[in-house]
Amino acid sequence: MKTLYEIYDDIRECRDVNNDDLRLAVLMYRDLLWFANHDVEILYKDCNKNAFTKMRYEQNVMRYKKALKTVPKEWLGKDNIPGTEEWNSKEKLCEGLLNNYEKWKERKEK
């Protein structure tokens, strides 16, 4: 049995994932999302309902409803799907930026 993170990491690295592991991981993420959204709703109802808080809460609800009605491939876009050319380009760019930052930070500390 794999942990949720191990399953996620396999997917991110384009490794094969057992169908049962994948099914259970999706259900687990669904539970986590439900609890997170429920917590946000409780916080919204308990706080002073200022315009900004109300707008953020409503955006969250609309985003969630829209996502449920959208094909995952369309929602994510090619640059957010591991293994695509767009994903690989974005990862290379981000890795380069991170490496350059770390080098800059090391030079600054010396």
Secondary structure as a PSIPRED ss2 file (coil, helix, strand):
# PSIPRED VFORMAT (PSIPRED V4.0)

   1 M C   1.000  0.000  0.000
   2 K C   1.000  0.000  0.000
   3 T C   1.000  0.000  0.000
   4 L H   0.000  1.000  0.000
   5 Y H   0.000  1.000  0.000
   6 E H   0.000  1.000  0.000
   7 I H   0.000  1.000  0.000
   8 Y H   0.000  1.000  0.000
   9 D H   0.000  1.000  0.000
  10 D H   0.000  1.000  0.000
  11 I H   0.000  1.000  0.000
  12 R H   0.000  1.000  0.000
  13 E C   1.000  0.000  0.000
  14 C C   1.000  0.000  0.000
  15 R C   1.000  0.000  0.000
  16 D C   1.000  0.000  0.000
  17 V C   1.000  0.000  0.000
  18 N C   1.000  0.000  0.000
  19 N H   0.000  1.000  0.000
  20 D H   0.000  1.000  0.000
  21 D H   0.000  1.000  0.000
  22 L H   0.000  1.000  0.000
  23 R H   0.000  1.000  0.000
  24 L H   0.000  1.000  0.000
  25 A H   0.000  1.000  0.000
  26 V H   0.000  1.000  0.000
  27 L H   0.000  1.000  0.000
  28 M H   0.000  1.000  0.000
  29 Y H   0.000  1.000  0.000
  30 R H   0.000  1.000  0.000
  31 D H   0.000  1.000  0.000
  32 L H   0.000  1.000  0.000
  33 L H   0.000  1.000  0.000
  34 W H   0.000  1.000  0.000
  35 F H   0.000  1.000  0.000
  36 A H   0.000  1.000  0.000
  37 N H   0.000  1.000  0.000
  38 H H   0.000  1.000  0.000
  39 D H   0.000  1.000  0.000
  40 V H   0.000  1.000  0.000
  41 E H   0.000  1.000  0.000
  42 I H   0.000  1.000  0.000
  43 L H   0.000  1.000  0.000
  44 Y H   0.000  1.000  0.000
  45 K H   0.000  1.000  0.000
  46 D H   0.000  1.000  0.000
  47 C C   1.000  0.000  0.000
  48 N C   1.000  0.000  0.000
  49 K C   1.000  0.000  0.000
  50 N C   1.000  0.000  0.000
  51 A H   0.000  1.000  0.000
  52 F H   0.000  1.000  0.000
  53 T H   0.000  1.000  0.000
  54 K H   0.000  1.000  0.000
  55 M H   0.000  1.000  0.000
  56 R H   0.000  1.000  0.000
  57 Y H   0.000  1.000  0.000
  58 E H   0.000  1.000  0.000
  59 Q H   0.000  1.000  0.000
  60 N H   0.000  1.000  0.000
  61 V H   0.000  1.000  0.000
  62 M H   0.000  1.000  0.000
  63 R H   0.000  1.000  0.000
  64 Y H   0.000  1.000  0.000
  65 K H   0.000  1.000  0.000
  66 K H   0.000  1.000  0.000
  67 A H   0.000  1.000  0.000
  68 L H   0.000  1.000  0.000
  69 K C   1.000  0.000  0.000
  70 T C   1.000  0.000  0.000
  71 V C   1.000  0.000  0.000
  72 P H   0.000  1.000  0.000
  73 K H   0.000  1.000  0.000
  74 E H   0.000  1.000  0.000
  75 W H   0.000  1.000  0.000
  76 L H   0.000  1.000  0.000
  77 G C   1.000  0.000  0.000
  78 K H   0.000  1.000  0.000
  79 D H   0.000  1.000  0.000
  80 N H   0.000  1.000  0.000
  81 I C   1.000  0.000  0.000
  82 P C   1.000  0.000  0.000
  83 G C   1.000  0.000  0.000
  84 T C   1.000  0.000  0.000
  85 E H   0.000  1.000  0.000
  86 E H   0.000  1.000  0.000
  87 W H   0.000  1.000  0.000
  88 N H   0.000  1.000  0.000
  89 S H   0.000  1.000  0.000
  90 K H   0.000  1.000  0.000
  91 E H   0.000  1.000  0.000
  92 K H   0.000  1.000  0.000
  93 L H   0.000  1.000  0.000
  94 C H   0.000  1.000  0.000
  95 E H   0.000  1.000  0.000
  96 G H   0.000  1.000  0.000
  97 L H   0.000  1.000  0.000
  98 L H   0.000  1.000  0.000
  99 N H   0.000  1.000  0.000
 100 N H   0.000  1.000  0.000
 101 Y H   0.000  1.000  0.000
 102 E H   0.000  1.000  0.000
 103 K H   0.000  1.000  0.000
 104 W H   0.000  1.000  0.000
 105 K H   0.000  1.000  0.000
 106 E H   0.000  1.000  0.000
 107 R H   0.000  1.000  0.000
 108 K H   0.000  1.000  0.000
 109 E H   0.000  1.000  0.000
 110 K C   1.000  0.000  0.000
